[in-house]
Amino acid sequence: MSFPQKVNDRQWVQDVSARLKTSRKQAGFLRYTAPLPDDQRQWPFWSALYAMVYRWFDSEMAADELRSATSKQPDSGPDVGLIRRSIGWNEQPPDSDLAAPPLLAVATVAVYHLTGDWNLIERVYPRLAAAHTWFDRQRDQDGDGLVEPAALEETLRGNLSLPGDGQVTERDWLELNYLRLADLDALAHIAYDLRLKDEQQVWEARAETVRQALMPLSRESDTPLSLFARCAMPEQAEAVAASVQSAGPWGPPCVSPSGQPCVSLIHNWLVYVGLRNYDLRPAANALAERSLLLVERSGYHALYHAETGEGMGAAPATVAALAVDMLFRERQTIAPGAHCI
């Protein structure tokens, strides 16, 4: 049998569910998953990723990740709407002063379209809208539609593992804006689902402004995240697919927050979704299979050595559960009744 038919779905779900529970936290009536069992903070960017995984087998926990991640935004002052990079429930440790990279609207659309949880989108939509308004106000000082991160911690690379620090590169800046474009598209989609036509048009126009600003830059960039934002030309997408097929044994290498070449399940997942956006299924399938094999071989880590696949940093880093989201997305292409569950 070929991938994913040969994969035992039930075993993967049981293992991932058990591992995620070791890092699950309670904050009043809210629940969230921390990156590591001994970390008490919530990281909203990672919560978006956890929601992507939970939606396949625990819809309530998927919704809780999104509700909790949007529950501590300031309601007054210059930072109204800010979703912080980390949240210290009960102020231990204190909240971050920096912003989480935007991905929560993307996760909300994915959860809603699988679960039909109308109450979820009705609750989080105004909070997500306020977060993007904060980005416009505080991170787009020149008004060109593109945001400038205040520090590496507000970028994708600064959130591949924790902690992340260092200098922001042009690639970091570009990838942050790709994430934001995808999230703005998703926000417009939520407004459509809520039948808020005027607001849908506002977010579509905002997304188009960002897309037009990014398109010339995308032609000169080699980052595959342009596919995640649907901001690549067809020939660029084909080139990314070819590079994924010929990449190392565990997926396309990226750069860790410390500057070391590595493989990240977060990066693999973003590239994988981008390939599916352009219907480049063979490359996406190959990347999903490599990702599952990597976790199966080396365990749950935030980062892996680009060549050997050995885990880097503390374990168990629960974000490696993203392999399950890739598995079930691949399952969607299989005829009904062919699942192992």
C-alpha positions in Angstrom: 0.0 0.0 0.0 1.1 3.6 -0.6 0.8 6.6 1.6 -1.6 7.4 3.3 -3.4 4.1 2.9 -0.7 2.3 4.8 -0.9 4.6 7.8 -2.8 3.5 10.9 -4.9 6.6 11.6 -6.3 5.3 14.9 -2.8 4.8 16.3 -1.6 8.2 15.3 -4.7 9.9 16.8 -4.3 8.1 20.1 -0.6 9.0 20.3 -1.1 12.6 19.4 -4.1 13.0 21.7 -2.1 11.6 24.6 0.9 13.8 24.0 -1.2 16.9 23.6 -2.9 16.2 26.9 0.4 16.3 28.8 0.7 20.0 27.8 -3.0 20.9 28.3 -3.7 23.8 30.7 -6.8 25.3 32.3 -7.3 29.0 32.7 -10.7 29.5 34.4 -13.3 28.1 32.0 -10.7 28.2 29.1 -8.3 25.5 28.0 -5.2 25.7 25.8 -2.1 23.6 24.9 1.4 24.7 25.8 4.4 23.9 23.6 6.0 21.9 26.5 4.4 20.2 29.5 6.3 22.5 32.0 5.5 25.8 30.1 2.5 27.6 31.7 2.2 30.2 28.9 -0.1 30.2 26.0 1.4 31.0 22.6 -1.5 32.1 20.3 0.4 31.3 17.0 0.9 27.8 18.2 -2.7 27.6 19.5 -3.8 28.2 15.9 -1.7 25.2 14.8 -3.1 23.0 17.7 -6.6 23.9 16.6 -5.8 22.6 13.1 -4.9 19.3 14.7 -7.6 19.0 17.3 -10.4 19.7 14.7 -10.0 16.1 13.4 -10.8 14.4 16.7 -11.7 16.9 19.5 -13.8 19.8 18.1 -14.3 21.3 21.6 -10.6 21.5 22.3 -10.0 23.1 18.8 -12.6 25.8 19.7 -11.1 26.3 23.1 -7.6 27.0 21.6 -9.1 29.8 19.5 -11.3 31.2 22.2 -8.5 31.3 24.8 -6.0 32.8 22.3 -8.3 35.7 21.7 -9.5 36.3 25.3 -6.9 38.7 26.7 -6.7 41.5 24.1 -6.5 45.0 25.6 -9.8 46.8 25.3 -8.3 50.3 25.8 -5.2 52.3 25.0 -2.9 52.1 22.0 -2.8 48.3 22.0 -6.5 47.7 21.6 -6.9 44.4 19.7 -3.3 43.2 20.2 -3.0 39.4 20.4 0.2 39.0 22.3 2.9 36.5 21.3 2.6 34.8 24.7 -0.1 35.0 27.4 0.8 34.4 31.0 -2.5 33.4 32.6 -2.8 34.8 36.1 0.1 37.0 35.2 2.6 34.2 35.8 4.7 34.7 33.7 3.7 38.2 32.4 2.2 38.7 29.0 4.5 39.4 26.1 4.6 43.0 24.8 5.1 41.7 21.2 2.5 40.4 18.7 1.8 36.9 17.7 2.2 36.2 14.0 -1.3 36.2 12.5 -2.7 32.7 11.8 -5.8 32.5 14.0 -8.3 33.4 11.3 -6.9 30.7 9.0 -7.3 28.2 11.9 -10.9 29.5 12.6 -12.0 28.9 9.0 -10.5 25.4 9.0 -12.2 24.5 12.3 -15.6 26.0 11.3 -15.7 24.3 8.0 -15.1 20.9 9.6 -17.3 21.4 12.7 -19.9 24.0 11.7 -19.4 25.7 15.1 -21.3 29.0 14.4 -20.9 30.2 18.0 -17.1 30.0 17.6 -16.9 32.2 14.5 -19.5 34.6 15.9 -17.4 35.0 19.1 -13.9 35.2 17.7 -14.6 37.2 14.5 -14.7 40.7 16.1 -11.5 39.9 18.1 -9.6 38.8 15.0 -10.8 41.9 13.2 -9.5 44.0 16.0 -6.1 42.2 15.9 -5.7 43.0 12.2 -6.7 46.6 12.8 -4.0 46.7 15.5 -1.5 45.5 12.9 -2.6 48.3 10.5 -2.3 50.9 13.2 0.9 49.8 15.0 3.0 47.8 12.4 2.2 49.6 9.1 3.5 53.1 9.8 3.9 54.0 6.1 0.5 52.8 5.1 1.7 50.6 2.2 -0.2 47.5 3.5 2.9 45.7 4.5 3.7 45.3 8.2 7.1 45.6 9.9 7.8 43.3 12.8 9.1 45.0 15.9 11.5 42.1 16.6 12.3 38.6 15.4 9.8 37.2 17.9 6.9 38.6 15.8 8.0 36.6 12.7 7.6 33.0 11.6 11.3 32.2 12.2 11.0 33.6 15.7 8.2 31.2 16.5 9.5 28.0 15.0 10.9 27.2 18.4 10.9 29.0 21.7 12.5 31.2 22.6 13.5 33.0 19.5 15.7 36.1 19.2 18.1 37.7 16.8 18.0 40.1 13.8 15.0 40.3 11.4 16.0 39.6 7.8 14.1 40.6 4.6 12.9 37.0 4.3 11.5 37.1 7.9 9.6 40.3 7.0 8.3 38.9 3.8 7.1 35.6 5.4 5.3 37.6 8.1 3.4 39.4 5.4 2.5 36.2 3.6 1.1 34.9 6.9 -0.9 38.1 7.3 -2.3 38.0 3.7 -3.5 34.4 4.3 -5.1 35.5 7.5 -6.8 38.5 5.9 -8.3 36.3 3.2 -9.5 34.0 6.0 -11.0 36.9 7.9 -13.0 37.9 4.8 -14.2 34.3 4.5 -15.4 34.4 8.1 -17.3 37.7 7.4 -18.9 35.9 4.4 -19.9 33.0 6.6 -21.5 35.4 9.1 -23.3 37.1 6.2 -21.5 40.4 6.9 -21.2 41.5 3.3 -20.0 45.0 4.0 -17.3 43.8 6.3 -16.4 41.0 3.9 -15.7 43.6 1.2 -13.5 45.7 3.6 -11.3 42.7 4.4 -11.2 41.6 0.8 -10.0 45.1 -0.2 -7.4 45.0 2.6 -6.1 41.7 1.5 -5.9 42.8 -2.1 -3.8 45.8 -1.1 -1.4 43.5 0.7 -1.4 41.1 -2.3 -0.6 43.9 -4.8 2.2 45.1 -2.6 3.7 41.6 -2.3 3.4 40.4 -5.8 6.5 42.3 -7.2 8.5 41.1 -4.2 7.3 37.5 -4.6 8.8 37.3 -8.1 12.3 37.9 -6.6 11.9 35.8 -3.5 12.8 32.1 -3.0 10.6 31.5 0.1 7.9 28.9 -0.6 5.5 30.6 1.8 4.2 32.7 -1.1 2.2 29.6 -2.0 0.5 29.6 1.4 -0.7 33.1 0.8 -1.7 32.3 -2.8 0.7 35.0 -3.9 2.9 33.0 -6.3 2.8 32.7 -10.1 2.1 29.2 -11.5 5.7 28.8 -12.6 6.9 29.7 -9.2 4.6 27.2 -7.6 5.8 24.5 -9.9 9.4 25.4 -9.0 8.6 25.0 -5.3 7.0 21.6 -6.0 10.1 20.5 -7.8 12.4 21.7 -5.0 10.3 19.9 -2.4 10.6 16.7 -4.3 14.4 17.0 -4.5 14.8 18.4 -1.0 16.4 16.5 1.9 14.9 13.4 3.3 12.7 15.2 5.8 11.4 18.2 3.9 12.6 21.6 2.7 15.2 23.0 5.2 14.5 26.3 6.9 16.6 28.4 9.3 16.1 28.2 13.1 15.8 31.3 15.3 19.6 30.9 16.1 20.4 30.8 12.4 21.0 27.0 12.1 19.7 25.0 9.1 17.0 22.7 10.3 13.6 21.1 9.4 10.5 22.3 11.2 7.1 20.7 11.2 5.6 24.2 11.2 7.5 25.1 8.1 6.7 21.8 6.4 3.0 22.3 7.2 3.0 25.8 5.7 4.7 24.6 2.5 2.4 21.6 2.4 -0.8 23.7 2.6 0.7 26.0 0.0 1.3 23.1 -2.4 -2.3 22.1 -2.0 -3.5 25.6 -2.6 -2.0 25.2 -6.1 -3.2 21.6 -6.5 0.3 20.3 -6.6 -0.8 17.1 -4.9 2.2 14.7 -5.6 4.6 17.1 -4.0 2.2 17.7 -1.1 1.7 14.0 -0.6 5.4 13.4 -0.5 6.0 16.1 2.0 3.2 14.8 4.3 4.7 11.3 4.2 8.2 12.6 5.1 6.8 14.6 8.0 5.0 11.6 9.5 8.1 9.5 9.1 10.2 12.2 10.7 8.0 12.3 13.8 7.7 8.5 13.9 11.5 8.2 13.7 12.7 11.0 16.0 9.7 11.9 18.2 8.1 15.2 19.1 10.4 18.2 18.7 10.1 21.7 17.5 13.1 21.4 15.2 15.0 18.6 13.6 18.5 18.3 12.1 18.1 18.9 8.3 20.2 15.9 7.3 20.0 13.3 10.1 16.5 14.1 11.2 17.6 14.0 14.9 15.4 16.1 17.2 16.8 19.4 18.3 15.8 21.1 21.6 13.5 20.1 24.3 11.0 17.2 23.9 8.1 16.6 23.7 7.4 19.7 21.6 3.7 19.1 20.8 3.6 21.2 17.6 5.0 18.1 15.8 1.4 16.9 16.0 0.8 18.9 12.8 1.8 15.7 11.0 -1.7 14.5 11.8 -3.3 17.4 10.1 -1.3 16.6 7.0 -2.3 12.9 7.3 -6.1 13.7 7.4 -5.9 16.3 4.6 -4.4 13.5 2.5 -7.2 11.2 3.6 -9.7 13.6 2.1 -8.5 12.5 -1.3 -9.3 8.9 -0.6 -12.7 7.3 -1.5 -15.2 7.2 1.5 -14.9 4.0 3.5 -11.2 3.6 2.9 -10.2 5.0 6.3 -8.5 2.8 8.9 -10.7 4.3 11.6 
